[in-house]
């Protein structure tokens, strides 16, 4: 009876097949997906002429349709990139925000959409950097979270960042569908560049506002949360504050106790 | 025990619910401890009264106990917390174990909360237990209140206890807010800031009131010590005092019971306090305590170290109060900004005033007066100890659900930012949707609930008359197929037919015009009462009468029942009365 044809008609077969298919697709996807670059980039100021020229070609092929052939901007389609600096290019392209997949209120972070190698991003950054002076990619010494002071970073974070990104860095809503994204698993370089360049709705925190050392403190604070430095007392329920607590107590919490009450009152009928 | 007890009133009816009924009249030998106490304070009489109290058994009667036990857990854990908490806004610098805050300036209240969490053994567990129990306390109150409302347990003679319960729920919310504000973290400070804004929005006296409460400008250094005394002394004393009264009135009134065979307005069917209910209720306390402890051990609540110390220049995204304050916060998020205006150099902040200082008392006033309003409409001055099944009072149930829907819309508006990021929606669209829903949801939910109740009543009626569908298909000799209907046994039938339908005044008083078509002179209030009575009771399904049941059984055939339903008066009419709106045909 337990021959293969019989098993094939079992209702469990469908579930098993579905699970197999999903697992295999997922594994294959994980194996082949393009990985976002993680290493901090070399300073664009040191780029060679050759890199700049390759960067220009990449720019023309991938960015010029919105930003214009000389990166001068194209009305509402895309802003001018003269003077945005290499930091902005690195941030936007290596987080997968640019090239923009589709028009929307905000370019979403998408590590899977990064279709350039580290070198190509560097070349594009060098090209944009050559158009006019702007913030360069950060130096590695300011990206080392272990050298930062998370306590000072926390103070800076609560003063400058928490009102949008939440005091636990879990993100928050802005007007009309825009949002301040979740800061977990963002590379130190991208955190630094975001502060430096103020992408999308974010304000610019230049070196006079928050010094490079202080930026490193902020990175140290965020990395501390990421590594579980603030997770005491059990499950955090998504770090949503009282909203998560309310959801939990009105579902699991009260259901547990009402379940006990039903069990106690059962003898009545 | 020297007095002879003379049986009185309904004692003979109540007796069968007691296990000690017919106790010998001779002086019983008391256990040593009880005897000692009885000879000095006469404890035996009171104990006998209490221990013989009978409580009906139903899980929904335990919802209030969830609140009661959570309150006790809060009292126990709260006492523990007072040993270490420092209710002071004095400045200090953190030097404890939690690295991300080392060297950060903060208040002593916040520092001591961190110390309870990180330095005191078991402190974090007790803190979380205190907070989870506080949330469960209010969830328990809300559900208990809903149970009492939807079963009509607030009717005479329990109106006063309903009012006490309403006040208790308000006190619980204020108590929760006060406790939530004490740790002086970024979220609780934001909450106090909101409270200051609420008070300032009061016309004319707002500023004076704020200065009085805060002892000057916000935040000052007084608010936390003041809230502390309110939280650990004033409000708990009021809560425990009123709660005791609440329970005493339950003992005086005796517990209500769901309709069932043998249950009348003059008896209570259930188990005595000793031993059954002592075991059940006592056990339930340990279950609630155990489960709350389990939750507190595994799920973090209010991680104040994540929020950071309060600083008036800072705020965090996702600032929400605990859920019981949501409806007010949500109202502020929904009220349009143009409600704030300036007249002769004075600012009138109705955008805040309406959602806070007006809404908060309004909600509890509406809840508190409801029993009296319903009694005025029905004119029913009799005592009720048998609960309504919610479907048997469709409009009351629908009004309750509509009110809950309104409250829920306001409450959910508080998390509009969380909904926006979690559901990838625009916060502006969510706000517009909630503004619309605030007006639409109660109407729709009223209508749906009322229709559902009426449909359920009709289904009950159908079940009583035609029996339960057995699921057995019978084939007769001539080849006809029909489904068997099983007649209900009297025990199952009783709850479906026992209720008293309430008829609208327009039926019981007769039409609004006399025979000549001249409208009767009535007072304004009476006209209002008539129209409210119509609103409540015009649509209703009458229970199956014994005559209808007998007819259905004797003929035992579908046609006979249909004939009765069609040719006799409609089910919503009273024999001998002229149905409203049909008097022209009959005269």
Interface residues (C-beta under 8 A of the other chain):
Chain A: X105 X150 X151 X152 X153 X154 X155 X158 X159 X162 X163 X164 X165 X166 X167 X168 X170 X171 X172 X173 X174 X175 X176 X177 X179 X180 X221 X224 X225 X229 X230 X231 X232 X233 X234 X235 X236 X237 X239 X240 X241 X242 X243 X245 X246 X248 X249 X250 X252 X253 X254 X256 X257 X258 X260 X261 X262 X264 X265 X266 X267 X268
Chain B: X56 X57 X58 X59 X60 X61 X62 X63 X65 X66 X99 X100 X101 X102 X103 X104 X117 X118 X124 X128 X131 X132 X135 X136 X139 X140 X143 X186 X187 X280 X283 X284 X287 X288 X291 X295 X296 X297 X298 X299 X300 X301 X302 X303 X305 X306 X307 X308 X311 X313 X314 X315 X316 X317 X318 X319 X320 X321 X322 X323 X326 X415 X416 X417 X418 X420 X421 X424 X425 X426 X427 X428 X429
